[in-house]
Amino acid sequence: MENNDEQATLRQDIYLLLASLFRQVPPQELITFLADLDIESSESAMQQAWLALKQAAKESDQESLEDEYQNLFIGIGRGEVMPFGSWHMAGALMEKPLAQIRHDLELLGFERADQVKEPEDHIAALCEVMAMLSEEEVGTQQVFFNKHLAPWFEPLAKQIEQAKNANFYLSVAQLLRAFCTLEQVQFSQNVKSKTHFKIDVKNVTEYE
């Protein structure tokens, strides 16, 4: 995987976008940005995911988004979707996968922010870590992704797709699957490969 500045910025932006979408109800500014995405015409899983997300953003309204997020990720007791790695990898919260993530984050020199309430195995937190690692050595990214995201992004996407209250987040699940599958393929190749990383969205880097 070639690790140039443009590639790192593209991947970083997508990880941060996913983190934002999973961390909280998308604010109107983000929905407006997504509804105005300029998407390239070349067909790919990523292109289809961007098209679905753009359409979902156009059809959304803030009240419905708030209800959907509440039902999916919070609920009464728990939501329909569990965005935690431990739950998908070990069958329960606060299990060994979370301890392993905390250990690896300590080795990488990352500290949990005081205002963050969710455990470090929350999908948003892991996407944020991958965003921060996007400019680091490919081997470091590869190890973290393969250990902490690759085992459960697909089950998470499926859980969202099967949730009765999922609407806008169906497109988020599609983007998560398409992007992480692309990452998985790239990371499975020799780290010295000169394969180019391509994202079929023209203005995704404009969102901060």
N, C-alpha and C positions, 0 to 999 in steps of 0.2 A: 504494500500500500504506500503510494507516494505521499509524503507528509509535507506538502508545500503550504504556503500561507493561505492561498485561496481555498484549498480543500479544507484546511483546519477551520477557517471561518465559516464555511458552509455547514460543516458537521456540527460545529459549536452552536450555530444558530438553531439548527434543527433540534439538538438536544435541549437547548434552553426553551424552545417553543414547547416541546413535549413536557418539560418540567413545569412550565407555567400552566399549561392546560390541565395537568394532573394535580397541581398544588392547590388550586382554588378555582372558583367560578371564573370563567374568562371575562375580563372587563370589556366594556363596549369598544374601547380603543383597539383591543386585539381582534375582536370579532370584525370590526370594520376593516382592519388590515387583511384578515383572512379572506373576507368577501371580495377584496380588490386584488387578490393575487394575480400576477401575470404568469401564466403557465405555458411552458413550451409544448409543442404539438407531438413530439416524439413519444411513442407509446412505451410505457414501462409501468411496473407496479407503483413506483413513486409518483409518476404522473397521474395515475388513476387515484391514488390516495389524496394528492393535492386537489384534484378536481372535486372529489367527494367532500373534502374539508371546506373548500370554497363554497360549494353549493349549500352545505349544512350551515355555514356561517350566514349566507344570504337569507336562509329560511328561519333563522333563529330569532328569538327575542329574549331579553334579559330575564324576565320572570320565569320563563320556561327553562332557561339554562340553570337558574338558581334551584328550581325544583328538581331538575334532573341530577344535578351534582349532589344535592342533598340525598336523594334516593339511592344513587349509585354508590357514593363513597362515605356517607355518614350514617344515614338512616336512624332508626331507633334501636340502640344497641350496636348495630352494625349495618352497613349498607349492602346492596346486592353484590358489589364488587370489592374484592380485597386487594388493594394496591401495594401489598407488602410481600417482599421476597420470601420471608420465613414461612408465610402461610402457604404459598404455592410450592416451595421446595421441601418443607418439613411438615406441613399439615397443621401448623399452629403458629400463633404469633410469638414473638420474642424467643425464638428457638436458635439453634446453632448457626444458621446462616447469618443472622443478625450479629452474633458475636464475631463471626469471621469477617464481616464487613467492617465492623468497628476496629478490629485488629488491623486490617489492611489500610483503612483510612488513617490510622495512627502512624503506620509505617510510611505512608505517603505525605504525612505532615498536615493532614486536614483536621480541623477541629469543628465540632458542631456549634452552630450559632445559638446564642442564648434564647433567641426568640422563636426558634424552630421547635415545635412540639412533637412532630412525627418522628418515629424511629428512623434510623439511617437506612433501613431496607425499603423505605417508601420509594415507589417508582420515580417520583419527582426528585428526590434526593439523589438517587443513582444517576439520573439523567444530568443533574447539575454537576456531579462529579465527573462524568464522561465529558461534559462541556469543558470543565477545567483541565482535563487531561488531554484535550484534543491537540494541544500544541506540544505535548510531551513525546517522549520516545514511543514509537509504535508498539514496541514490545510491552511497555507498561499499560497502554490502552488495551491491548489484546488480552493480557492476563486479567485485568479488572473486568472487562466486558464478558469474557468467556466464563469467569467464575461467578459473577454477581448479576448479570443481566440475561445472558444467553439461555440459562436453564428455565426461565419462567416468563419471558415476554410473550411467547405464544399462548400459554395458558391464560395469562392476563387478558390478552386480546380476545380470546374465546369467551372468557367470562363476561366481558363487556358485551359482546355480540349476543350472548344468551340472556342478558338482563332485560326484564320486561320494560323497564323505564328508560332504556338506552335509546337515544335519538341522535342528538348532536355527537355524542361520544362514540357512536358507531364509526364515524369518520376518523375520530382520534385513534381508535383501535386499529383502523386500517392503516393510518400513517405509522403508528408504532410498529406494526407487523412489517410493513414494507421497508421502513428504514432500518430496523434492527436485523431483518433478514439480510439486507444489503451489507450491513456492518459484519454480520456473522460470516458471510461469504468472503468478504475482504480479509477478515481476520484469520480465516481458515487457510488462506494462501500464505506462501512464504513472505515474511515481513520485508524481504528484499525485492519483492515483485514490483515492477514498474507500472502495474495496472492503474489506470486513471479512475478516480472516483468522480462520478457524475450525478448531480442532483438536478432534476428537470423542473426547477423553479427559478425564474429570473430574478425576482426581487425579494427572496426570503431573507437575505442579509440586511434588509432595511429595517427589520423589526428588532428593537432592543427591549 
